Amino acid sequence: MTDSLILTEKNGAVFVITLNRPNAMNALCTPLMQALKDALQQAQQDDTIKVLVIMGSEKAFAAGADIAEMKEKTYIEAYKENYITNAWEALATCRKPVIAAVRGFALGGGAELTMMCDIVLASPTAKFGQPEVNLGILPGAGATQRLGKSVGKAKAMDWCLTGRMISAEEAERAGLVSQILPEETFVDDVMKVAQTLAKKSLPSLMMIKEAVLASFETPLAQGITFERRLFHAVFATHDQKEGMAAFLEKRKPEFRDA
Ligand code: HXC
């Protein structure tokens, strides 16, 4: 059952995961999130994969956690199964770059998934929002914490307290979306961005991701020291020598991801 809730495809060094619950706007039920976790772990372990793309359908990236699944859940069930943390944190801890490709609704947990990704590409049809307040709950997969870091306190409060829908333009202006790409060529354009990353050195991509994410967790001086240590370490790689040699010899680098 879990196999069909996501579809996976390897395209060179790019691993595409498509959320596939069309009858429920890709609502993120536990079996779907478990399948996503398994796919992320598979991609993390596969040395030939450099970049991940998570996409939904034209109508919905994901309309949130599954409301039907949550409705009767008790406190003790949520606590014992470690609801959300158990499956969702696999995305937040993925060490390779992850691109979210958003068309249609990205609401509640769907929007929170995009916040765990590194680059968010949206079509003009994308609609973000944190409508949990309309259900008598609050965001539970990180929006109250991560959203403010992307869009600032004023927008985070507005979006979470009103539950209103946010257009792709507003999300891009506010800093939640990296780029808006045309609807007609959306998937091709997303793949072009992914393939651009796939040409880089994997350790370089991973260190950049690790360093940028560290900036959200550490005081500036400590973050700068962390960056400097990684920067020193990169001189131990083949790809640093190759990248710089290729520049000086006016040719394309041949990275070995080592
Ligand atoms: C379960 C959902 C769902 C969801 C949609 N569906 N969203 N099922 N959980 N989050 C189901 C509907 O029940 C319906 O099933 C089918 O998908 C199609 O949805 P419609 O509502 O008929 O479509 P439409 O009228 O086009 O409206 C689309 C929509 C609306 C605006 C996205 O579905 C909607 O408001 N969904 C809920 C959004 C939301 O509140 N998300 C936050 C969830 S809480 P049937 O069987 O009737 O056809 C959350 C908590 C996060 O995410 C904390 C932890 C992660």
Residues whose N, C-alpha, C, O or C-beta is under 5 A from the ligand:
A	BS01	HXC	N23 A24 M25 A27 A63 G64 A65 D66 I67 A68 F105 L107 G108 G109 P131 E132 L138 P139 G140 A141
